[in-house]
């Protein structure tokens, strides 16, 4: 528990799945963590309690008061003002923001001709506009050497089956934003990268789900990702060891995009 001591992170969509795994691993490395959630206050508070206990245990070993270690913020990611307010609240409560992880997202399958403009607003709003809103505000408050990590999808690069056009579009947009923001923020030593997971065992896409075997056939390494594997990459990108990695798209998909 040492790489991120003294750092503060904000993870959007951090109460479950990949987001919760990232929250836990950032906290295990010593970071104080705020995270957003949309619905389950009970699950969010349970994660806050888990992180607080982790920091209390670490602090008891050195006789220090851990202070505020975790913060759950209920946010509708369709509301860009609410997303930016979450960034501001993190700074107000912790006094700083060093790491932003954009993880919140939604997924809906339909043939292209059956999508509605409302569907477009929903998926682009949560998956792309919210990411821009968070980065735009974070760029104003991150210190030199800060970190921005976007969680995208390997579907931004390759669409292996029907119904994914809108989702793929939203994730491709975030990939483009990642590269542009990396160029803009590079002079300040702020890195901006995107992790592109493939099939990952979460409640949204369980490894024993009805389409899991079909997805495994696309992979060179057939087993599903674990959320902790995505989180490990996020922690690495947040660390000092990754200070010159920026504008990168990092696939974690078992070779599905080979």
ABEGO torsion letter per residue (X at the ends): XAAABGBBBBBBGAABEAAAAAAAAAAAAGBBBBBBBAABAAAAAAAAAAAAAAAAAAAAAAGBBAEBABBBBBBBAABAAAAAAAAAAAAAAAGBBABBBBABBBBBBBBAAABBAAAAAAAAAAAAAAAAAAAAAAAAABBBGBBBBBBBBAAAABBABBGAAAAAAAAAAAAAAAAAAAAAAAAAGBBBBBBBBBBBBBAABBAABAAAAAAAAABABABBBBAAAAAAAAAAAABAAAAABBGBBBBBAGGAAX
